[in-house]
Amino acid sequence: MYLYGTVGPDHGSASVTLNGELVATRMNLTSPWAMSYELLWFATGLDVSKPFNVSMTSLEDKKMTLDFLVMSVDGPTLSAL
């Protein structure tokens, strides 16, 4: 699972929760200039037979932008689905 978003001078910080567990306590989303489609957080080795609930929460009164989320699995796992 890969979370991509925008970073920039007007962005703040955020946390990520996966299935109710805080997995990223404080991600810095600031940058000297705005950049879209940046990898913000990722997790590997997830059990694809179970559902996932992921949330990203802004920790400041600044921008937080989630552009997209990518899920990937290996070939044999994909064939089994």
N, C-alpha and C positions, 0 to 999 in steps of 0.2 A: 504494500500500500504506500503510495507516494502522494504527498500533498504539495501542490505548486501554488504559489501566490506572488503578489507584488510586494516589493520592498521599496522604501524611499524615505526622503527627509521628513515627510509628514506622517509616517507610519510609526506605530509604537511597539508594544510587545504583546505576545499572546501565549496561551498555554494550549496543550492538546491532551484530550482525554480519550482513551480507547477502552470501550466496554466498562466504563465507570472508573477506570484506573488512570490517575494522572501520570502521563508518560513523558511529557515535556513541560517542565514547570514554568519556564520563562524563555521564550524565543525572541530574540532581538530582530525586529522587522525594519530597522532603520538602515539607511544607506545614504551616501552623499547625493545620489541621483536615483530617480525612479527606474526600476527594472521589473518587468513583468515576467511571468512564467519561471520564477526561481523556485528551486526545490527548497521547501521550508522544513519538511519532516518526512521520515519514512520508517517503515517497520517491515521486517522480513520474518520468514518462518511461521507465518500465521496459519492456523488450521482452516483450510478452505471449506471444510464441511460445517463450519459454524458461522452464524451471522455476526457482523461487526457493527458497532455503534461508535463512530468517531465524531468528536466535536472539537472545534477550535474556538477559543474564547479570548476576546480582546481584554487586556489587563490595564489599559489606559484609555483616556478619552481622546484617542487618535485613530487614524485609519488602520483597518485590518482588511486585507483583500485576499480571498481564496479564489484562485483562477480555476483550478480543476483538480480532481483526484484520479489517480490511476491505480487500478488493481491489476496484478499480473500473476500468472501461475505457470508452472512448467508444463511441457507438452503432455506427459502421461496423466497429470492431474486434470488438465483441461479435457482430455479425451474421456476421462471417467465421469465428468459432469454431464 
